[in-house]
Amino acid sequence: MINIDNSECKKKVKHVVMQLRQIVTLRADHKQYNKSIVIIKQDFDGCKKKSTLKDQGVTINFSEIKQEQFNNERDADESSLDSDEKELAEFIQPTTNGKLVDIQYELEVVLEMDDIC
């Protein structure tokens, strides 16, 4: 649910942009690899000047989100996975917090406005 209080601003909120970002950190041999991937991006209409938006429902269907796997041959040996493992690897991965692998998610919500309030 998103609430916007634009009651004291003379400019409208044109759009609300929501991004779910996956942040992957891999550690090995005193080196670290980081990658940030936008999993899904949605936008919807904002609200008029001097008004509010209450309880705007936002739905993300995680079962429909597919992730690109195995970008090239050196990323992974795709042939070592069976068909069930390949299918599971396509879907969004759970949050982890380990010594070697760390997967976190952050939700960013940005209001696009005509001007600065």
C-alpha positions in Angstrom: 0.0 0.0 0.0 1.3 3.4 -0.9 0.2 6.7 0.6 1.2 10.1 -0.8 0.6 13.4 1.0 0.9 16.1 -1.6 -1.5 18.4 0.3 1.1 21.2 0.8 2.6 21.2 -2.7 1.5 23.3 -5.6 2.8 20.8 -8.2 1.3 17.4 -9.0 3.0 14.1 -8.7 3.1 12.8 -12.3 4.1 9.3 -11.7 5.1 6.9 -8.9 7.9 4.6 -10.0 8.6 1.4 -8.0 11.6 -0.8 -8.6 12.5 -4.1 -6.9 16.2 -4.5 -7.1 18.2 -7.7 -6.3 21.8 -7.1 -5.0 24.1 -10.1 -5.3 27.4 -10.3 -3.6 29.8 -13.2 -4.1 33.1 -13.5 -2.1 36.0 -15.8 -2.8 39.8 -15.6 -2.4 39.7 -12.1 -0.8 37.8 -10.8 -3.8 34.2 -9.6 -4.0 31.8 -9.4 -6.9 28.7 -7.2 -6.7 25.8 -7.0 -9.1 22.6 -5.0 -8.9 19.7 -6.2 -11.0 16.3 -4.5 -11.4 13.9 -7.4 -11.1 10.7 -5.5 -11.8 9.8 -1.9 -12.5 6.3 -0.6 -12.3 4.9 2.9 -12.6 1.4 4.3 -12.0 -0.3 7.7 -11.9 0.4 10.0 -8.9 -1.9 12.6 -7.5 -3.0 16.1 -8.2 -1.6 19.2 -6.5 -2.9 19.9 -3.0 -4.3 16.4 -2.7 -3.5 13.0 -1.1 -3.5 9.5 -2.4 -4.5 6.9 0.2 -4.0 3.2 0.3 -2.9 2.8 -3.4 -2.6 -1.0 -3.7 0.5 -2.3 -5.5 0.7 -6.0 -6.4 3.9 -7.9 -7.5 3.3 -11.4 -8.7 6.6 -13.1 -8.0 5.6 -16.3 -9.8 5.7 -14.4 -13.1 9.2 -12.9 -12.6 11.8 -14.7 -14.6 15.5 -14.0 -14.2 18.1 -14.3 -16.9 20.5 -17.1 -16.1 23.8 -18.1 -17.6 24.7 -15.0 -19.6 27.8 -16.7 -21.1 29.8 -19.9 -20.9 32.1 -18.7 -18.1 29.2 -17.8 -15.8 28.1 -21.4 -15.2 28.0 -24.8 -16.7 24.4 -25.0 -17.6 24.7 -28.6 -18.7 25.3 -29.7 -15.1 21.7 -28.7 -14.1 18.8 -31.0 -14.6 15.5 -29.6 -16.0 14.0 -29.1 -12.5 17.0 -27.1 -11.4 17.0 -25.0 -14.5 13.3 -24.1 -14.0 13.9 -23.2 -10.3 16.9 -21.1 -11.2 14.8 -18.9 -13.5 12.6 -17.7 -10.6 13.5 -15.1 -8.1 15.9 -16.4 -5.5 15.5 -16.1 -1.8 17.4 -13.6 0.4 20.6 -15.1 1.8 23.2 -13.7 4.1 26.2 -16.0 4.0 30.0 -15.6 4.1 30.3 -16.4 0.4 26.9 -15.6 -1.1 24.7 -12.7 -0.1 21.4 -11.9 -1.9 19.4 -8.9 -0.7 16.5 -7.0 -2.1 15.6 -3.4 -1.9 12.3 -1.7 -2.9 12.7 1.8 -4.2 9.7 4.1 -4.6 10.3 7.4 -6.4 7.8 10.2 -7.0 8.2 12.0 -10.4 7.0 15.6 -10.1 6.7 18.6 -12.3 8.9 20.7 -10.1 10.5 20.9 -6.6 8.2 21.5 -3.6 
